[in-house]
Amino acid sequence: MVGAAEGFMGAVQLPDDIERVIEREVAEGRAASAAAFLEEAVMRLVDDARAEEDEVRATVKAGLADAEAGRFTVLATLEDELAFRERLMARLRTRLADE
């Protein structure tokens, strides 16, 4: 049984279902120990969060550059929005047809 993970943070109680997952991973040789499994899981979580933050920053940067260059559409009315959606869907249909 995994029980509590201990370290500089002290003990952490894990729900039974999480303990079973960790035990199975260790038993099947995919992790050397419960601590190694948890360390890898936390590092993956941190890496994923950082990658997501980087993607958001890049998207914001690209959006700001487009706005500064005048590449944007103002949707001031419902008719503007509907026309924009129709143009967008037409472009999507064209792309899908070309594939």
SVG drawing of the C-alpha trace seen along z (x, -y; Angstrom):
<svg xmlns="http://www.w3.org/2000/svg" viewBox="-29 -49 42 55">
<polyline fill="none" stroke="black" stroke-width="0.4" points="0.0,0.0 1.3,-3.5 -0.1,-5.2 1.1,-8.7 3.8,-10.3 6.3,-11.9 9.1,-14.4 9.9,-18.1 6.2,-18.8 5.3,-16.2 2.7,-13.5 0.1,-13.7 -2.9,-11.4 -4.1,-10.0 -7.5,-8.7 -7.7,-4.9 -8.3,-5.0 -5.2,-7.0 -3.2,-4.7 -4.3,-1.7 -3.3,-3.4 0.2,-4.1 0.5,-0.6 -0.4,0.9 2.1,-1.4 4.9,-0.3 3.9,3.4 3.9,3.3 7.3,1.7 6.3,-1.6 7.6,-3.4 10.4,-2.5 8.5,-3.5 5.5,-5.5 7.7,-8.5 9.2,-8.2 5.7,-8.0 4.4,-11.0 7.6,-13.0 7.1,-12.2 3.4,-13.0 4.0,-16.4 6.8,-17.3 4.6,-16.4 1.8,-18.6 4.3,-21.5 5.6,-21.0 2.1,-20.8 1.1,-24.0 4.2,-25.8 3.6,-24.7 0.0,-25.9 1.1,-29.2 3.6,-29.6 0.9,-28.8 -1.4,-31.4 1.3,-34.0 2.2,-33.3 -1.5,-33.4 -2.0,-36.8 1.2,-38.1 0.0,-37.1 -3.5,-38.5 -2.0,-41.9 0.2,-42.0 -2.8,-41.3 -4.8,-44.0 -2.0,-46.6 -1.6,-45.7 -5.4,-46.3 -6.2,-42.6 -9.4,-42.3 -13.2,-42.4 -15.5,-44.6 -18.8,-42.8 -21.0,-45.7 -24.4,-44.2 -26.1,-40.9 -26.0,-41.1 -22.2,-41.6 -21.9,-38.5 -24.1,-36.4 -22.2,-37.5 -18.9,-36.8 -20.0,-33.3 -21.2,-32.6 -17.9,-33.7 -16.1,-31.5 -18.2,-28.5 -17.7,-29.0 -13.9,-29.0 -14.2,-25.9 -16.3,-24.1 -13.8,-25.0 -10.9,-23.7 -12.6,-20.5 -13.6,-20.0 -9.9,-20.5 -8.7,-17.8"/>
</svg>
